[in-house]
């Protein structure tokens, strides 16, 4: 009976599992759910973190910021993809910018979007910006992990050709087996960074030093992204720069520099505030 109402769906590129499901013909994709559950689980996680750590950000601030975060991530992620990854196409097809359901989001753009949202939210509520970004960065790996799992299920953003035992053939990437780079990213950019930041928050009490967690996240994500880009197939319409460097690598360099600055100068930045 239930299959009359809820049905698993596939796309031409999904790896044979599912790209999502439909309820009464309304199609719901895993990638959309990764955003929704990433924000919800992140909110739950932050409320627990706040209970055991001193921070000027309270539970009600996290609840109120959820909508701001969603808007910042979606608008920033989409515009980041448009500007960084496919500007020549969207300048000729501007209405396609609104077609978010067709895919195309940028982590670096989403990061810029949520930073802007955080800045506006803290100004309006008279809060310390770095205290909020520290909490956001501590929860961000949850959403990154879920997003990369969704990329894997959708059969997109695959890796380079490989004959390793765990290599996978993706429908839209040809007959060759490839690195499941989405799973590499889920582990390094999601799970591993989450564990490291959790340890630094609970054991080293880095939330007491605003800017440290934000800086550490930027450094860890930047290095992880650059490492995994060596195993990830470059975007076909962009290719590589200087023979071997992808746009993802290039965008991660200023992120690492920002992270080093925040981590090393956090004490002085707070004094200026």
FIROFI-489929 format. One line per field, with one value per residue (C-alpha): residue in one letter; x, y, z; residue number from 1. Coordinates in nm, 3 decimals. Each point is the difference from the previous one (the first is absolute). Layout:
% residues N
torti <- c(A	...)
x <- c(X	...)
y <- c(Y	...)
z <- c(Z	...)
numar <- c(NUM	...)
//
This chain:
% residues 273
torti <- c(X	X	X	X	X	X	X	X	X	X	X	X	X	X	X	X	X	X	X	X	X	X	X	X	X	X	X	X	X	X	X	X	X	X	X	X	X	X	X	X	X	X	X	X	X	X	X	X	X	X	X	X	X	X	X	X	X	X	X	X	X	X	X	X	X	X	X	X	X	X	X	X	X	X	X	X	X	X	X	X	X	X	X	X	X	X	X	X	X	X	X	X	X	X	X	X	X	X	X	X	X	X	X	X	X	X	X	X	X	X	X	X	X	X	X	X	X	X	X	X	X	X	X	X	X	X	X	X	X	X	X	X	X	X	X	X	X	X	X	X	X	X	X	X	X	X	X	X	X	X	X	X	X	X	X	X	X	X	X	X	X	X	X	X	X	X	X	X	X	X	X	X	X	X	X	X	X	X	X	X	X	X	X	X	X	X	X	X	X	X	X	X	X	X	X	X	X	X	X	X	X	X	X	X	X	X	X	X	X	X	X	X	X	X	X	X	X	X	X	X	X	X	X	X	X	X	X	X	X	X	X	X	X	X	X	X	X	X	X	X	X	X	X	X	X	X	X	X	X	X	X	X	X	X	X	X	X	X	X	X	X	X	X	X	X	X	X	X	X	X	X	X	X)
x <- c(0.000	0.269	0.165	-0.311	0.088	0.378	0.221	0.380	0.125	0.304	0.174	0.213	0.315	-0.104	0.214	-0.281	-0.125	-0.221	0.021	-0.284	-0.366	-0.341	-0.307	-0.326	0.207	0.197	0.366	0.239	0.374	0.266	0.200	-0.290	-0.042	0.371	-0.046	-0.313	0.136	0.341	-0.158	-0.230	0.269	0.244	-0.246	-0.050	0.376	0.069	-0.260	0.183	0.339	-0.128	-0.112	0.355	0.200	0.012	-0.110	-0.185	-0.228	-0.311	-0.242	-0.261	0.261	0.066	-0.373	-0.043	0.308	-0.119	-0.198	0.286	0.239	-0.229	-0.037	0.373	0.104	-0.247	0.049	0.376	0.045	-0.197	0.161	0.341	-0.059	-0.125	0.299	0.282	-0.096	-0.227	-0.026	0.012	-0.305	-0.213	0.077	-0.173	-0.275	-0.066	-0.336	0.181	0.159	-0.335	-0.012	0.166	-0.168	0.212	0.313	0.300	0.107	0.341	0.136	0.218	-0.298	-0.214	0.274	0.003	-0.381	-0.014	0.279	-0.207	-0.311	0.197	0.133	-0.347	-0.154	0.265	-0.026	-0.377	0.015	0.312	0.200	0.366	0.052	0.281	-0.196	-0.276	0.230	0.181	-0.327	-0.095	0.338	-0.028	-0.330	0.082	0.166	-0.338	-0.152	0.314	-0.007	-0.367	0.049	0.286	-0.200	-0.279	0.255	0.102	-0.357	-0.071	0.306	0.154	0.336	0.175	0.372	0.275	0.042	0.123	0.035	0.010	-0.228	-0.247	-0.017	-0.350	-0.145	-0.226	-0.265	0.072	0.379	0.045	0.088	0.318	0.002	0.089	0.093	-0.316	0.137	-0.335	0.054	0.357	-0.138	-0.274	0.264	0.274	-0.208	-0.291	0.063	0.369	-0.030	-0.308	0.192	0.304	-0.210	-0.209	0.317	0.135	-0.329	-0.060	0.358	0.190	-0.295	0.081	-0.344	0.139	0.231	-0.225	0.150	0.204	-0.262	-0.085	0.368	0.058	-0.301	0.123	0.347	-0.125	-0.260	0.239	0.272	-0.252	-0.159	0.336	0.107	-0.317	-0.006	0.299	-0.237	-0.308	-0.075	0.015	-0.315	-0.007	-0.095	0.282	0.287	0.321	0.232	0.379	-0.028	-0.113	-0.186	-0.381	-0.222	-0.088	0.368	0.044	-0.305	0.123	0.334	-0.149	-0.217	0.312	0.162	-0.313	0.001	0.364	-0.070	-0.308	0.167	0.322	-0.153	-0.326	0.109	0.092	-0.316	-0.218	0.188	-0.075	-0.368)
y <- c(0.000	0.249	-0.017	0.169	0.312	-0.013	-0.105	-0.005	0.193	-0.014	0.240	-0.088	0.038	-0.149	-0.297	-0.255	0.064	0.307	0.374	0.059	-0.084	0.139	0.047	0.040	0.084	0.268	-0.087	0.050	-0.029	-0.118	0.316	0.216	-0.224	0.029	0.378	-0.035	-0.268	0.165	0.319	-0.185	-0.235	0.290	0.198	-0.293	-0.052	0.367	0.011	-0.285	0.166	0.322	-0.187	-0.114	0.303	0.367	0.210	0.328	-0.171	-0.150	-0.270	0.253	0.168	-0.333	-0.054	0.350	-0.035	-0.321	0.183	0.246	-0.292	-0.172	0.315	0.077	-0.353	-0.034	0.345	0.001	-0.358	0.061	0.334	-0.148	-0.277	0.251	0.234	-0.246	-0.303	0.086	0.377	-0.004	-0.230	0.187	0.343	-0.126	-0.181	0.219	-0.162	-0.331	0.146	-0.058	-0.369	-0.124	-0.341	-0.069	0.001	0.226	0.121	0.120	-0.061	0.312	0.207	-0.145	0.088	0.362	0.005	-0.124	0.241	0.291	-0.137	-0.038	0.355	0.148	-0.219	0.092	0.370	-0.003	-0.202	0.167	-0.324	-0.080	-0.121	-0.247	-0.159	-0.083	-0.113	-0.232	-0.179	-0.009	-0.150	-0.265	-0.120	0.053	-0.343	-0.165	0.167	-0.058	-0.372	-0.036	0.206	-0.218	-0.317	0.153	0.075	-0.367	-0.129	0.239	-0.128	0.347	0.161	-0.333	-0.065	-0.077	-0.340	-0.269	-0.377	-0.015	-0.264	0.263	0.190	0.044	0.038	0.306	-0.007	0.346	-0.033	-0.280	-0.368	0.046	-0.036	0.310	0.127	0.057	0.346	0.106	-0.255	0.120	0.351	-0.121	-0.158	0.266	0.318	-0.127	-0.273	0.062	0.378	-0.046	-0.229	0.231	0.310	-0.185	-0.103	0.357	0.138	-0.253	-0.069	0.318	0.240	0.196	0.162	0.212	0.156	0.136	-0.044	-0.311	-0.254	0.208	0.015	-0.369	-0.095	0.213	-0.155	-0.360	0.035	0.178	-0.264	-0.287	0.146	0.051	-0.357	-0.160	0.215	-0.208	-0.300	0.183	0.043	0.371	0.164	-0.062	0.357	0.144	-0.251	0.080	0.297	-0.013	-0.362	-0.158	0.241	0.010	0.293	-0.173	0.004	0.364	0.111	-0.196	0.187	0.332	-0.205	-0.149	0.345	0.137	-0.296	0.055	0.370	-0.068	-0.271	0.191	0.346	-0.088	0.160	0.331	0.003	-0.033	0.284	0.226	-0.091)
z <- c(0.000	0.099	-0.343	-0.143	0.196	0.050	-0.290	-0.036	-0.301	-0.225	-0.233	-0.300	0.214	0.336	0.091	-0.001	0.350	-0.013	-0.053	0.245	0.028	-0.089	0.218	-0.193	-0.311	0.188	-0.060	0.289	-0.067	0.242	-0.063	0.120	0.303	0.077	0.035	0.212	0.235	0.009	0.137	0.242	0.136	0.015	0.211	0.239	0.026	0.073	0.276	0.171	-0.052	0.156	0.314	0.077	-0.118	0.083	-0.296	-0.045	-0.253	0.162	-0.117	-0.110	-0.223	-0.174	-0.056	-0.143	-0.221	-0.172	-0.270	-0.055	-0.045	-0.250	-0.211	0.013	-0.098	-0.287	-0.153	0.058	-0.118	-0.317	-0.088	0.080	-0.253	-0.257	0.042	0.069	-0.207	-0.294	-0.044	-0.381	-0.015	0.254	-0.147	-0.316	0.194	0.307	0.082	0.048	0.313	0.173	-0.104	0.320	-0.035	-0.308	0.218	0.031	0.344	0.117	0.350	-0.015	-0.114	0.279	0.247	-0.118	0.020	0.358	0.105	-0.134	0.172	0.326	-0.022	-0.049	0.272	0.258	-0.081	0.039	0.325	0.141	0.015	-0.061	-0.359	0.074	0.285	-0.246	-0.283	0.244	0.071	-0.368	-0.093	0.271	-0.150	-0.369	-0.044	0.065	-0.306	-0.207	0.083	-0.097	-0.317	-0.123	0.067	-0.212	-0.276	0.009	-0.022	-0.287	-0.189	-0.039	0.075	-0.052	0.030	-0.248	-0.161	0.237	0.023	0.377	0.160	0.122	-0.331	-0.144	-0.350	-0.023	-0.272	-0.138	0.020	-0.251	0.046	0.204	0.378	0.195	0.345	0.209	0.079	0.148	0.279	0.050	0.045	0.232	0.223	-0.005	-0.035	0.207	0.255	0.074	0.035	0.220	0.237	0.017	0.070	0.258	0.183	-0.013	0.136	0.277	0.108	-0.085	0.051	-0.316	-0.001	0.285	-0.259	-0.279	-0.346	0.077	-0.114	-0.309	-0.092	0.064	-0.213	-0.293	0.021	0.027	-0.273	-0.236	0.035	-0.024	-0.314	-0.170	0.085	-0.133	-0.315	-0.119	-0.013	-0.127	-0.370	-0.092	-0.131	-0.374	-0.092	0.213	-0.006	0.188	0.039	-0.033	-0.123	0.329	0.230	0.019	0.085	0.329	0.095	-0.095	0.199	0.302	0.022	0.122	0.238	0.159	0.022	0.168	0.240	0.099	0.058	0.214	0.206	0.064	0.046	0.179	0.327	-0.169	-0.213	0.311	0.170	-0.299	0.022)
numar <- c(1	2	3	4	5	6	7	8	9	10	11	12	13	14	15	16	17	18	19	20	21	22	23	24	25	26	27	28	29	30	31	32	33	34	35	36	37	38	39	40	41	42	43	44	45	46	47	48	49	50	51	52	53	54	55	56	57	58	59	60	61	62	63	64	65	66	67	68	69	70	71	72	73	74	75	76	77	78	79	80	81	82	83	84	85	86	87	88	89	90	91	92	93	94	95	96	97	98	99	100	101	102	103	104	105	106	107	108	109	110	111	112	113	114	115	116	117	118	119	120	121	122	123	124	125	126	127	128	129	130	131	132	133	134	135	136	137	138	139	140	141	142	143	144	145	146	147	148	149	150	151	152	153	154	155	156	157	158	159	160	161	162	163	164	165	166	167	168	169	170	171	172	173	174	175	176	177	178	179	180	181	182	183	184	185	186	187	188	189	190	191	192	193	194	195	196	197	198	199	200	201	202	203	204	205	206	207	208	209	210	211	212	213	214	215	216	217	218	219	220	221	222	223	224	225	226	227	228	229	230	231	232	233	234	235	236	237	238	239	240	241	242	243	244	245	246	247	248	249	250	251	252	253	254	255	256	257	258	259	260	261	262	263	264	265	266	267	268	269	270	271	272	273)
//
